[in-house]
Amino acid sequence: MWIAQRASAVVLALAVVVHLGTIICAVQGGLSAAEIVDRLRGHAGWLVFYLVFVIAAAVHAPLGLRNVLREWTPLGPGAVTAAAAALAVALLLLGARAVFAMFHAAT
């Protein structure tokens, strides 16, 4: 679990830099949010990028929550694992839904 959290942190750090860098460059170039979204829609590369971003978040955040709950609450191991698993599933499903909705909106 330690390696999974550290590896997902590296992926998240890189994804955040690419995501924010893209937005900053696009906005400074005069594009609106709608124009940025239009350019990203239907592009398989961005689809893969954002799916990897979602997967990394769905791995990283629940592991962090698991550690916090284990150290700071009286919850037992089963409840802690269940809470972390529920967060992982929610992040994965909601994040993937958002990515696919963006990807297919213009096609």
C-alpha positions in Angstrom: 0.0 0.0 0.0 2.9 2.3 0.7 4.2 2.0 -2.8 0.7 2.4 -4.3 0.3 5.7 -2.5 3.7 7.0 -3.4 3.4 6.0 -7.1 -0.1 7.5 -7.3 1.3 10.7 -5.7 3.9 10.9 -8.5 1.2 10.4 -11.2 -1.0 13.0 -9.5 1.8 15.5 -9.2 2.6 15.2 -12.9 -1.1 15.3 -13.9 -1.8 18.4 -11.9 1.2 20.2 -13.5 0.0 19.2 -17.0 -3.6 20.1 -16.2 -2.9 23.5 -14.7 -0.2 24.3 -17.2 -2.6 23.5 -20.1 -5.4 25.7 -18.6 -3.0 28.6 -17.8 -1.5 28.5 -21.3 -4.9 28.3 -23.0 -6.4 31.1 -20.9 -3.4 33.4 -21.5 -3.8 32.6 -25.2 -7.3 34.1 -25.1 -9.4 30.9 -25.0 -12.5 30.7 -22.9 -13.4 27.7 -20.8 -15.9 26.6 -23.4 -13.3 26.8 -26.1 -10.8 24.8 -24.1 -13.4 22.1 -23.5 -14.3 22.1 -27.2 -10.7 21.5 -28.1 -10.3 18.7 -25.6 -13.5 16.8 -26.5 -13.1 13.8 -28.7 -9.3 13.7 -28.4 -8.3 10.2 -27.3 -5.0 11.4 -25.8 -6.8 13.7 -23.4 -9.3 11.0 -22.6 -6.5 8.6 -21.6 -4.7 11.4 -19.6 -7.8 12.3 -17.6 -8.7 8.6 -17.0 -5.2 8.0 -15.6 -5.6 11.2 -13.5 -8.9 9.7 -12.1 -7.4 6.3 -11.4 -4.4 7.9 -9.6 -6.8 9.9 -7.4 -9.0 6.9 -6.8 -5.9 5.0 -5.5 -4.2 7.8 -3.6 -7.0 9.5 -1.7 -8.6 6.3 -0.2 -5.2 5.2 1.0 -4.6 8.5 2.7 -8.1 8.4 4.3 -7.5 4.9 5.5 -4.3 6.0 7.3 -6.1 9.0 8.8 -9.1 7.0 10.0 -6.8 4.2 11.4 -4.7 6.7 13.4 -7.4 9.2 14.5 -10.6 7.4 15.0 -11.8 4.5 17.1 -13.0 2.6 14.0 -12.0 -1.0 13.6 -9.9 -2.3 10.7 -13.0 -3.5 8.8 -14.8 -0.2 9.0 -11.7 1.7 8.0 -11.1 -0.6 5.0 -14.8 -0.3 4.0 -14.7 3.5 4.2 -11.6 3.6 2.1 -13.0 1.1 -0.4 -16.3 3.1 -0.7 -14.3 6.3 -1.4 -12.2 4.5 -4.0 -15.2 3.2 -5.8 -17.0 6.6 -5.6 -14.0 8.5 -7.0 -13.4 6.0 -9.8 -17.1 5.9 -10.9 -17.8 9.6 -10.6 -14.4 10.6 -12.1 -14.8 8.2 -15.0 -18.3 9.4 -15.6 -17.2 13.0 -15.8 -14.3 12.2 -18.1 -16.5 10.2 -20.5 -19.2 12.8 -20.4 -16.7 15.4 -21.5 -15.2 13.2 -24.1 -18.5 12.3 -25.7 -20.4 15.6 -25.3 -19.3 17.0 -28.7 -19.2 13.8 -30.7 
